[in-house]
Amino acid sequence: MFSLSSTHKYWLYGQSTDMRKSFNGLSGLVRNELLGNPLNGDVFIFINKRRNKIKLLHWSGIGFTVYYKQLEKGTFELPDYDPSVQGIAINYTQLVMLIDGMVIKNVSRRKRYDYPLNKVEN
């Protein structure tokens, strides 16, 4: 079951990834390259050099899930980012657009209310 939503945090690995890597290899990239914790529930996104394959690594609480998509034609469009960084944060909307093949470079977002998560209510 596809259990990803807008409540998750998404991290796009900035380098090309060998798609032969599976659970252990991808979680090793998260620990060693992104300096993150693959067990924290975040979703980590990896794309190969030709940009026609994508893998998402997600810890669901009882084990890892890897989502994998291969395009028969075309490439995944990456957002603009500084190539010197190891990874960038993207939101759920950007992830869906990336997977669906939409260009995400020139998309602008209208203002919306953003509930402050760290606010303490008395």
N, CA, C and O atoms as a DFTB+ gen file, in Angstrom:
488 C
 N C O
     1  1       0.838      -1.180       0.000
     2  2       0.000       0.000       0.000
     3  2       0.879       1.238       0.000
     4  3       1.837       1.322       0.769
     5  1       0.565       2.183      -0.844
     6  2       1.313       3.441      -0.928
     7  2       0.894       4.313       0.233
     8  3      -0.239       4.792       0.269
     9  1       1.787       4.529       1.182
    10  2       1.411       5.219       2.417
    11  2       2.167       6.522       2.619
    12  3       2.450       6.900       3.756
    13  1       2.495       7.208       1.548
    14  2       3.184       8.486       1.671
    15  2       2.166       9.615       1.567
    16  3       1.178       9.505       0.842
    17  1       2.415      10.703       2.298
    18  2       1.478      11.827       2.294
    19  2       2.223      13.127       2.547
    20  3       3.449      13.153       2.649
    21  1       1.466      14.188       2.645
    22  2       2.067      15.502       2.867
    23  2       2.597      15.660       4.287
    24  3       3.247      16.662       4.586
    25  1       2.341      14.704       5.164
    26  2       2.843      14.798       6.535
    27  2       4.292      14.348       6.665
    28  3       4.929      14.609       7.686
    29  1       4.821      13.679       5.649
    30  2       6.210      13.221       5.678
    31  2       7.161      14.316       5.210
    32  3       6.761      15.252       4.518
    33  1       8.415      14.183       5.596
    34  2       9.483      15.042       5.076
    35  2      10.177      14.273       3.961
    36  3      10.370      13.061       4.058
    37  1      10.549      14.984       2.904
    38  2      11.145      14.356       1.729
    39  2      12.513      14.969       1.462
    40  3      12.680      16.188       1.458
    41  1      13.485      14.091       1.238
    42  2      14.860      14.507       0.987
    43  2      15.336      13.899      -0.324
    44  3      15.354      12.679      -0.484
    45  1      15.718      14.754      -1.253
    46  2      16.222      14.318      -2.546
    47  2      17.741      14.282      -2.483
    48  3      18.385      15.303      -2.243
    49  1      18.309      13.103      -2.698
    50  2      19.761      12.944      -2.711
    51  2      20.290      13.636      -3.962
    52  3      19.811      13.373      -5.065
    53  1      21.269      14.513      -3.799
    54  2      21.732      15.376      -4.874
    55  2      22.641      14.738      -5.900
    56  3      22.894      15.344      -6.942
    57  1      23.139      13.555      -5.654
    58  2      24.042      12.882      -6.588
    59  2      23.302      11.750      -7.288
    60  3      22.266      11.286      -6.813
    61  1      23.836      11.314      -8.408
    62  2      23.219      10.164      -9.071
    63  2      23.488       8.906      -8.245
    64  3      24.510       8.798      -7.568
    65  1      22.552       7.961      -8.313
    66  2      22.598       6.769      -7.475
    67  2      22.587       5.518      -8.338
    68  3      21.868       5.437      -9.334
    69  1      23.389       4.554      -7.942
    70  2      23.391       3.242      -8.582
    71  2      22.099       2.535      -8.177
    72  3      21.889       2.253      -6.997
    73  1      21.245       2.250      -9.138
    74  2      19.938       1.670      -8.848
    75  2      20.000       0.195      -8.468
    76  3      18.965      -0.415      -8.200
    77  1      21.200      -0.387      -8.440
    78  2      21.327      -1.754      -7.925
    79  2      21.277      -1.771      -6.408
    80  3      21.120      -2.830      -5.801
    81  1      21.410      -0.591      -5.788
    82  2      21.339      -0.512      -4.329
    83  2      19.919      -0.799      -3.870
    84  3      18.944      -0.393      -4.502
    85  1      19.829      -1.503      -2.762
    86  2      18.520      -1.801      -2.189
    87  2      18.458      -1.200      -0.785
    88  3      19.067      -0.162      -0.529
    89  1      17.739      -1.834       0.108
    90  2      17.496      -1.288       1.438
    91  2      18.780      -0.879       2.161
    92  3      18.901       0.262       2.608
    93  1      19.732      -1.794       2.280
    94  2      20.956      -1.518       3.035
    95  2      21.831      -0.475       2.358
    96  3      22.370       0.407       3.026
    97  1      21.980      -0.564       1.038
    98  2      22.798       0.398       0.314
    99  2      22.226       1.803       0.369
   100  3      22.961       2.769       0.573
   101  1      20.931       1.919       0.191
   102  2      20.291       3.234       0.239
   103  2      20.307       3.816       1.648
   104  3      20.542       5.012       1.823
   105  1      20.059       2.977       2.652
   106  2      20.111       3.500       4.023
   107  2      21.539       3.887       4.395
   108  3      21.742       4.791       5.205
   109  1      22.536       3.210       3.809
   110  2      23.931       3.611       4.006
   111  2      24.211       4.983       3.417
   112  3      24.937       5.777       4.015
   113  1      23.641       5.273       2.246
   114  2      23.790       6.611       1.653
   115  2      23.166       7.676       2.548
   116  3      23.714       8.767       2.702
   117  1      22.029       7.355       3.132
   118  2      21.371       8.312       4.030
   119  2      22.258       8.601       5.224
   120  3      22.446       9.759       5.598
   121  1      22.810       7.545       5.829
   122  2      23.651       7.725       7.022
   123  2      24.974       8.424       6.698
   124  3      25.372       9.362       7.389
   125  1      25.647       7.966       5.651
   126  2      27.014       8.422       5.380
   127  2      27.110       9.678       4.526
   128  3      28.015      10.487       4.729
   129  1      26.205       9.857       3.584
   130  2      26.283      11.003       2.679
   131  2      25.361      12.143       3.106
   132  3      25.765      13.306       3.106
   133  1      24.131      11.812       3.467
   134  2      23.174      12.839       3.880
   135  2      23.276      13.143       5.372
   136  3      22.695      14.116       5.854
   137  1      24.020      12.306       6.101
   138  2      24.163      12.431       7.553
   139  2      22.801      12.460       8.243
   140  3      22.575      13.219       9.185
   141  1      21.909      11.617       7.748
   142  2      20.566      11.530       8.300
   143  2      20.323      10.181       8.930
   144  3      21.174       9.292       8.896
   145  1      19.151      10.047       9.503
   146  2      18.753       8.797      10.129
   147  2      17.658       8.160       9.276
   148  3      16.545       8.684       9.225
   149  1      17.944       7.056       8.614
   150  2      16.927       6.443       7.758
   151  2      15.746       5.856       8.530
   152  3      14.744       5.479       7.923
   153  1      15.849       5.775       9.852
   154  2      14.779       5.197      10.676
   155  2      13.844       6.248      11.272
   156  3      12.998       5.918      12.104
   157  1      13.985       7.511      10.857
   158  2      13.183       8.565      11.475
   159  2      11.838       8.799      10.800
   160  3      11.087       9.677      11.224
   161  1      11.514       8.031       9.753
   162  2      10.220       8.172       9.092
   163  2      10.221       9.097       7.899
   164  3       9.223       9.180       7.184
   165  1      11.334       9.806       7.664
   166  2      11.438      10.646       6.474
   167  2      11.539       9.770       5.231
   168  3      11.847       8.582       5.323
   169  1      11.280      10.360       4.078
   170  2      11.361       9.652       2.813
   171  2      12.564      10.190       2.058
   172  3      12.711      11.400       1.885
   173  1      13.421       9.287       1.610
   174  2      14.645       9.666       0.905
   175  2      14.523       9.240      -0.550
   176  3      14.157       8.105      -0.853
   177  1      14.839      10.176      -1.450
   178  2      14.607       9.995      -2.879
   179  2      15.950       9.913      -3.589
   180  3      16.841      10.732      -3.364
   181  1      16.079       8.905      -4.452
   182  2      17.317       8.669      -5.193
   183  2      16.987       8.532      -6.674
   184  3      16.012       7.877      -7.043
   185  1      17.812       9.160      -7.524
   186  2      17.605       9.116      -8.971
   187  2      18.917       8.701      -9.628
   188  3      19.992       9.096      -9.178
   189  1      18.829       7.904     -10.693
   190  2      20.036       7.444     -11.367
   191  2      20.597       8.529     -12.294
   192  3      19.979       9.577     -12.482
   193  1      21.763       8.267     -12.864
   194  2      22.471       9.249     -13.686
   195  2      21.678       9.636     -14.935
   196  3      21.667      10.804     -15.322
   197  1      21.022       8.673     -15.562
   198  2      20.234       8.955     -16.768
   199  2      18.891       9.603     -16.444
   200  3      18.182      10.049     -17.346
   201  1      18.545       9.656     -15.167
   202  2      17.309      10.249     -14.653
   203  2      16.054       9.575     -15.196
   204  3      15.019      10.221     -15.366
   205  1      16.147       8.277     -15.468
   206  2      14.954       7.551     -15.904
   207  2      14.483       6.529     -14.861
   208  3      13.528       5.788     -15.097
   209  1      15.159       6.496     -13.712
   210  2      14.783       5.594     -12.621
   211  2      14.819       6.373     -11.312
   212  3      15.675       7.230     -11.092
   213  1      13.861       6.043     -10.455
   214  2      13.778       6.717      -9.155
   215  2      13.428       5.683      -8.091
   216  3      12.630       4.775      -8.324
   217  1      14.041       5.838      -6.920
   218  2      13.720       4.995      -5.769
   219  2      13.447       5.900      -4.578
   220  3      14.121       6.908      -4.371
   221  1      12.442       5.515      -3.803
   222  2      12.122       6.199      -2.565
   223  2      12.295       5.196      -1.433
   224  3      11.769       4.085      -1.492
   225  1      13.032       5.592      -0.409
   226  2      13.271       4.746       0.759
   227  2      12.503       5.330       1.936
   228  3      12.648       6.508       2.263
   229  1      11.682       4.491       2.572
   230  2      10.867       4.962       3.683
   231  2      10.828       3.898       4.786
   232  3      10.562       2.724       4.528
   233  1      11.097       4.334       6.005
   234  2      10.958       3.463       7.166
   235  2       9.527       3.599       7.671
   236  3       9.112       4.689       8.063
   237  1       8.776       2.519       7.666
   238  2       7.356       2.578       8.021
   239  2       7.084       2.184       9.470
   240  3       5.930       1.988       9.851
   241  1       8.114       2.069      10.263
   242  2       7.934       1.730      11.678
   243  2       8.268       0.292      11.990
   244  3       8.732      -0.009      13.090
   245  1       8.040      -0.607      11.041
   246  2       8.359      -2.018      11.260
   247  2       9.356      -2.541      10.231
   248  3       9.826      -3.674      10.331
   249  1       9.671      -1.714       9.247
   250  2      10.624      -2.120       8.224
   251  2      10.697      -1.087       7.115
   252  3       9.903      -0.147       7.063
   253  1      11.661      -1.278       6.233
   254  2      11.839      -0.375       5.103
   255  2      10.890      -0.744       3.969
   256  3      10.567      -1.912       3.753
   257  1      10.458       0.282       3.257
   258  2       9.726       0.116       2.009
   259  2      10.504       0.872       0.941
   260  3      10.912       2.013       1.159
   261  1      10.708       0.248      -0.201
   262  2      11.344       0.912      -1.329
   263  2      10.320       1.000      -2.454
   264  3       9.777      -0.011      -2.899
   265  1      10.066       2.222      -2.903
   266  2       9.222       2.454      -4.065
   267  2      10.162       2.685      -5.249
   268  3      11.141       3.423      -5.132
   269  1       9.871       2.065      -6.368
   270  2      10.780       2.109      -7.515
   271  2       9.974       2.360      -8.777
   272  3       8.964       1.701      -9.023
   273  1      10.430       3.324      -9.579
   274  2       9.760       3.611     -10.844
   275  2      10.811       3.767     -11.922
   276  3      11.832       4.426     -11.727
   277  1      10.543       3.145     -13.070
   278  2      11.426       3.248     -14.232
   279  2      10.604       3.780     -15.396
   280  3       9.535       3.253     -15.706
   281  1      11.108       4.823     -16.035
   282  2      10.422       5.398     -17.184
   283  2      10.843       4.677     -18.449
   284  3      12.029       4.414     -18.646
   285  1       9.907       4.361     -19.293
   286  2      10.212       3.759     -20.587
   287  2      10.677       4.828     -21.573
   288  3      11.428       4.537     -22.504
   289  1      10.227       6.066     -21.366
   290  2      10.587       7.169     -22.248
   291  2      10.645       8.440     -21.415
   292  3       9.804       8.640     -20.539
   293  1      11.618       9.301     -21.673
   294  2      11.721      10.566     -20.960
   295  2      12.577      10.461     -19.714
   296  3      13.154       9.413     -19.424
   297  1      12.653      11.565     -18.978
   298  2      13.460      11.647     -17.767
   299  2      12.683      12.366     -16.664
   300  3      11.697      13.058     -16.917
   301  1      13.156      12.180     -15.450
   302  2      12.603      12.906     -14.321
   303  2      13.230      14.293     -14.303
   304  3      14.444      14.430     -14.452
   305  1      12.420      15.307     -14.124
   306  2      12.873      16.697     -14.074
   307  2      13.253      17.042     -12.640
   308  3      12.418      16.962     -11.739
   309  1      14.500      17.423     -12.424
   310  2      14.962      17.752     -11.081
   311  2      14.756      19.232     -10.786
   312  3      14.859      20.060     -11.691
   313  1      14.466      19.579      -9.529
   314  2      14.362      20.997      -9.169
   315  2      15.740      21.643      -9.184
   316  3      16.755      20.954      -9.080
   317  1      15.776      22.955      -9.311
   318  2      17.047      23.675      -9.237
   319  2      17.609      23.548      -7.829
   320  3      16.891      23.717      -6.843
   321  1      18.903      23.247      -7.746
   322  2      19.557      23.163      -6.443
   323  2      21.051      23.324      -6.641
   324  3      21.559      23.189      -7.754
   325  1      21.741      23.610      -5.567
   326  2      23.197      23.760      -5.583
   327  2      23.817      22.367      -5.615
   328  3      23.649      21.605      -4.663
   329  1      24.534      22.012      -6.692
   330  2      25.089      20.658      -6.790
   331  2      26.147      20.324      -5.734
   332  3      26.520      19.161      -5.582
   333  1      26.632      21.329      -5.007
   334  2      27.640      21.043      -3.983
   335  2      27.011      20.480      -2.709
   336  3      27.721      19.926      -1.870
   337  1      25.692      20.612      -2.549
   338  2      25.028      20.042      -1.375
   339  2      24.682      18.594      -1.658
   340  3      24.462      18.216      -2.809
   341  1      24.634      17.792      -0.621
   342  2      24.355      16.364      -0.782
   343  2      22.882      16.078      -1.014
   344  3      22.535      15.136      -1.726
   345  1      22.022      16.879      -0.423
   346  2      20.601      16.627      -0.565
   347  2      19.791      17.881      -0.352
   348  3      20.261      18.845       0.252
   349  1      18.556      17.864      -0.858
   350  2      17.672      19.008      -0.683
   351  2      16.311      18.519      -0.198
   352  3      15.881      17.407      -0.504
   353  1      15.655      19.375       0.557
   354  2      14.313      19.072       1.040
   355  2      13.315      19.484      -0.027
   356  3      13.400      20.581      -0.578
   357  1      12.373      18.601      -0.315
   358  2      11.265      18.952      -1.196
   359  2       9.971      18.612      -0.472
   360  3       9.973      17.846       0.492
   361  1       8.876      19.180      -0.936
   362  2       7.602      18.880      -0.286
   363  2       6.844      17.826      -1.087
   364  3       7.284      17.406      -2.157
   365  1       5.713      17.413      -0.559
   366  2       4.932      16.336      -1.167
   367  2       4.452      16.719      -2.566
   368  3       4.454      15.891      -3.477
   369  1       4.045      17.963      -2.730
   370  2       3.585      18.426      -4.039
   371  2       4.696      18.312      -5.071
   372  3       4.462      17.848      -6.187
   373  1       5.899      18.731      -4.711
   374  2       7.035      18.623      -5.626
   375  2       7.345      17.170      -5.952
   376  3       7.690      16.850      -7.089
   377  1       7.224      16.284      -4.961
   378  2       7.459      14.863      -5.199
   379  2       6.463      14.308      -6.215
   380  3       6.850      13.616      -7.157
   381  1       5.188      14.612      -6.023
   382  2       4.166      14.121      -6.942
   383  2       4.410      14.659      -8.351
   384  3       4.276      13.925      -9.330
   385  1       4.766      15.928      -8.450
   386  2       5.046      16.516      -9.760
   387  2       6.270      15.867     -10.397
   388  3       6.286      15.612     -11.601
   389  1       7.280      15.604      -9.601
   390  2       8.494      14.944     -10.084
   391  2       8.161      13.565     -10.641
   392  3       8.589      13.227     -11.745
   393  1       7.417      12.777      -9.905
   394  2       7.079      11.419     -10.325
   395  2       6.131      11.428     -11.530
   396  3       6.218      10.555     -12.394
   397  1       5.228      12.412     -11.588
   398  2       4.276      12.491     -12.691
   399  2       4.851      13.139     -13.953
   400  3       4.167      13.224     -14.973
   401  1       6.105      13.596     -13.889
   402  2       6.753      14.129     -15.079
   403  2       6.480      15.583     -15.364
   404  3       6.662      16.031     -16.496
   405  1       6.052      16.329     -14.376
   406  2       5.776      17.744     -14.584
   407  2       7.037      18.557     -14.318
   408  3       7.867      18.178     -13.492
   409  1       7.173      19.670     -15.019
   410  2       8.304      20.571     -14.820
   411  2       8.047      21.363     -13.545
   412  3       7.013      22.019     -13.419
   413  1       8.978      21.305     -12.603
   414  2       8.761      21.957     -11.310
   415  2       9.648      23.181     -11.099
   416  3       9.643      23.761     -10.013
   417  1      10.408      23.583     -12.114
   418  2      11.326      24.718     -11.956
   419  2      10.605      26.052     -11.893
   420  3      10.998      26.918     -11.112
   421  1       9.574      26.242     -12.682
   422  2       8.912      27.544     -12.775
   423  2       7.556      27.579     -12.091
   424  3       6.743      28.458     -12.378
   425  1       7.307      26.660     -11.212
   426  2       6.026      26.624     -10.521
   427  2       6.059      27.614      -9.371
   428  3       7.008      27.637      -8.588
   429  1       5.027      28.425      -9.271
   430  2       4.922      29.334      -8.131
   431  2       3.752      28.889      -7.275
   432  3       2.800      28.286      -7.770
   433  1       3.830      29.187      -6.011
   434  2       2.827      28.728      -5.063
   435  2       2.062      29.936      -4.528
   436  3       2.659      30.948      -4.160
   437  1       0.751      29.820      -4.489
   438  2      -0.077      30.883      -3.913
   439  2       0.019      30.832      -2.393
   440  3       0.320      29.792      -1.808
   441  1      -0.243      31.972      -1.770
   442  2      -0.191      32.038      -0.316
   443  2      -1.263      31.149       0.288
   444  3      -2.399      31.108      -0.185
   445  1      -0.888      30.447       1.327
   446  2      -1.804      29.605       2.087
   447  2      -1.480      29.765       3.563
   448  3      -0.364      30.132       3.932
   449  1      -2.458      29.490       4.390
   450  2      -2.235      29.513       5.827
   451  2      -1.319      28.364       6.200
   452  3      -1.509      27.238       5.742
   453  1      -0.332      28.644       7.026
   454  2       0.605      27.636       7.468
   455  2       0.516      27.550       8.993
   456  3       0.977      28.451       9.694
   457  1      -0.066      26.485       9.497
   458  2      -0.235      26.310      10.926
   459  2       1.122      26.123      11.582
   460  3       1.869      25.228      11.187
   461  1       1.466      26.942      12.575
   462  2       2.763      26.799      13.265
   463  2       2.772      25.542      14.132
   464  3       2.059      25.466      15.133
   465  1       3.572      24.571      13.750
   466  2       3.612      23.292      14.468
   467  2       4.273      23.394      15.842
   468  3       3.965      22.611      16.740
   469  1       5.173      24.350      16.006
   470  2       5.915      24.452      17.262
   471  2       5.238      25.380      18.278
   472  3       5.790      25.628      19.349
   473  1       4.070      25.883      17.955
   474  2       3.381      26.796      18.841
   475  2       2.778      26.026      20.011
   476  3       2.124      25.001      19.820
   477  1       3.002      26.527      21.218
   478  2       2.455      25.921      22.428
   479  2       1.188      26.674      22.778
   480  3       1.203      27.892      22.954
   481  1       0.085      25.934      22.878
   482  2      -1.185      26.561      23.222
   483  2      -1.448      26.376      24.712
   484  3      -1.201      25.308      25.272
   485  1      -1.950      27.424      25.340
   486  2      -2.269      27.376      26.779
   487  2      -3.746      27.247      26.996
   488  3      -4.199      27.192      28.139
